Amino acid sequence: MMMDKKQSPMHLQVAKLLIEQLKAGTAPWQKPWSAPDKRLEMMPYNFQSGKRYRGINAIHLLLSDRGDPRWMTFKQAEASGLRVARGEKGTLIQFVKTHERKKLRDDQGKQVYNELGEPIMEMVSLPRPIISNAWVFNAEQIQNMPEMSLPTSHLSWDPIERAEMLISNSGADISHQYIDEAYYHIRYDAIVVPKAEQFEHAKGYYATVMHELAHWTGHPSRLDRSKFFQNGLHQYAREELRAEIASMIIGAELGIGNDHGQHVAYLQGWIDILQDNPLEILTASVDAEKIFSFLSSLERKQELTMNVTKEMGEALKSNKSYLSTGDTIHYKGHTYLIQGHLKQGRLRVKQLPSAICFTLSGQDKLYNSLLAVKLNALQQQTSQPIAQSSALVLPTFPLTPKR
């Protein structure tokens, strides 16, 4: 096992590798989506936790050109009964810690507990970020690595329905025209794409729309990257870099791939940008993750709304409706935060903006008033109509590829 701890900073390593691959036409988002091995279509993830690597870590692992998306540390391999092959070199990843978990205490310094008698934890900001290095090894570098089973989607929808639902929930202004290009116009906040029948396959259509939705998130009313749209081709190349990385990530998540044909006009611009400022790959990957998170939240909207509505409906029907830790209730010009459960069924409550803390029991009139406000809010939310996925109307595509 080899780990060179005297390496250059990570962003310099990644920028150098990326420039080399851009020149060779082999950067991660430049590759055609169809691959003989479906594992190559997946983003790198940690073997032990199952979580996808994010930001510049994901880019660095993709640039390693490994054929397996599974990665792990030396200790994780040992804990799984595996062994890193002799002479293999680890790949650097970094973690930035900005918060830490601490036990919640009241104004008198006493520990606050939940209804199960467990200490309540809170996230506290650190005075300055802590950057930690780690070295991970690919499954190809591990001896006796088990065969990989391809995961199935966490949703019952197929990839095309998932993409369609995301588009529908975005509310984006998307028009279809008989043209030979796709683009997002930030001034009019509108997306224009070719007619669906101009695409050979459904996945190509949805990958193109996802790419333009990535740009759509840059509007001032969303993630605000308007400076990249207004200051010439050099700045727009920076926006395109973010959209390409984000499209690659969300394409892998939805199983539709990314629109790899968009990159050609920006190749030299990306190379120049990375040569002038290697730190750009770090900021671009961070922005790409923000784009992915924003678009993913649109997809989750339908699933979460249906689940929450079901839970609220059950709560309203139940005779066990009560105030619980974490409730935030607005009542008569004040906000009441239920911070935890005390002995004998009492609650620890904080009133804002006065910041007064007090105990509340189920026999108090205020308890019943707050509970009534909570249940009324639940009732209002359950009365909201919910769109059904069965109402989707999907575009049709040619059965045979165009010549």
C-alpha angles and dihedrals in degrees: 000000000000129000117171105208093181094069125134117264113295097245090055091052092049094045091051093049092045094051090051092050094044090055090049094045093240104109112137097259094042095066120099111256098232108089130174089228115051090209088073089064092062129088116242114270139178112266095215102043098029089224122137119245112243141210120350090352090064091047092050093050092047090052090058086075095222120162097221124067094209119104135172143169122254090256092048090053091051092047089054092051092254133122134218109237116252115270096015117142123223124232118234121243129170136213125202115206114199100159138034133200118250134172113266114241131187127235090279092053094252121143114256118221134197127233091278093055093252122137113259113233127207134193114244125194116243118231088239134006118265116218116203128188126217134174121221133191129216122238087249088064094052124090119231092008110176120243113269120246113207111240121237124229117277087226129065091229120098118243094263093051090048090053092047092050091051090051091047094048092048092066088211119165102246122173127186120217138169094256135123099236143053125219147157119231109206095192092060094028089229137133123216121194135167119267113280092244090062090070122083094215138021092238091058090054095049093043089055093049091048090053091053091045087056088058089043090063088064093073114119090246091059125028094337110223091153092134089069091056098049108045108066138272096306092059092041089055086062090053091048091052090056093047092049094052092044092048090052091052098046091041089057091047093051095038094236101106125225133283096258093174093075098074105072099089093051102046097101091040091056092047091051092047094050093046092051095042117013089182087072092083089059095050092041093052091048090052091046090056089051089053091049092049092049094050092042090055088059091055092048092051093084096045095044094046092053093046095046092047091052092050092047092050091052091049092052091051093047124094088212097074109145145148114272141189110285097028114139112197129182112210131163096340095315135095118223119202117198100216102176151318123276131190122301093024096295123144131224106228132185121201120210141242088014092052089218113157122206143153123257130195131199091251094060118104090227090058091057092045093052091046090052091052090049094050092045090054090050091050092052093050094049090055092063114107117245125211114237122224089222088072093067118123109201124202118252124234137197113277091221129043118262117251 
